[in-house]
Amino acid sequence: MADWFQSGTLTMVFNNFRAITQDPRNILDILIVAFVVYEVIALVRKTRAAQVAKGAVVLLVGYAVAYALELRTVTYLMNAVLQIGFLALIVLFQPELRRALEQVGRTDKWASNLFHSRRSDPSLRGKWQNACLAICDAAEQLSDTSTGALIVLERGSNLSEIIRTGTPINADVNPEILGTIFYEGTPLHDGAVVVRDGALKAAGCVLPLSDNLEIGKDMGTRHRAALGMSENSDAVVVVVSEETGIISMAKNGVLIRRLDRQNLFNLLQEELVPPEEKESKKALFWRGKHEKKKN
């Protein structure tokens, strides 16, 4: 056993190191693999799949020990389990795999640095500014009356599937219409509203619920839906608690609680309102100086 280890494993290690020094591309290859492994581990640690992953590691260690000790029966049984283990892991990790693929597919994060996105449209900037103001006003009013609300703000991820689960509205965002939708006596008050490009697209929408087991007992279905939506997309979700009136915002699977109107507006402004173009800022600067000279 020791001779095999020395002659086989050590030789392979030395050959790999030699290959790295001969071709620098191997270093890039190793860095890419290390980054992918790190991201997979980080993704697993944030979900309930961590316990399943630990169980899989225990099985692999047990298989290695049984193989090294030449326990034929145990090795045969473990080998049979591992043959179907790959498909079993795909089934068990289906939500996590889907989330990872969605994050990989969000090319807007890096493509926006190379190309001008739709969010740079000046008219779209104005719509988002008005929508953020209206949402903050509505959230404050709903919080004062302890009226539950769930507002989804679409960003890069397309939420057409979510919009189809609700009732189309296609209206401007204002506190009055949001207050009417979430009033307890209306048929749409239990669902979520979706805002796309600064306009209200649909109400009464159904959102995916989060599987996070660390959610506090004081948070109900609305908070779980807000977290679930932020976990499955890059959308920003504003939620008002019906029990306590607390305003919260969910983003990337994280819930920010106990927000007031100003804090909520600052967060929405940072996440949703497109930045001004440099050219437009210069134009405003020179126009301001020109008006001062006239006066």
Beta strands, then each sheet from edge to edge (+ up, - down):
strand 1: 149-153
strand 2: 167-172
strand 3: 192-196
strand 4: 199-205
strand 5: 236-240
strand 6: 247-251
strand 7: 254-259
sheet 1: 2+ 4- 3+ 1+ 5- 6+ 7-
end
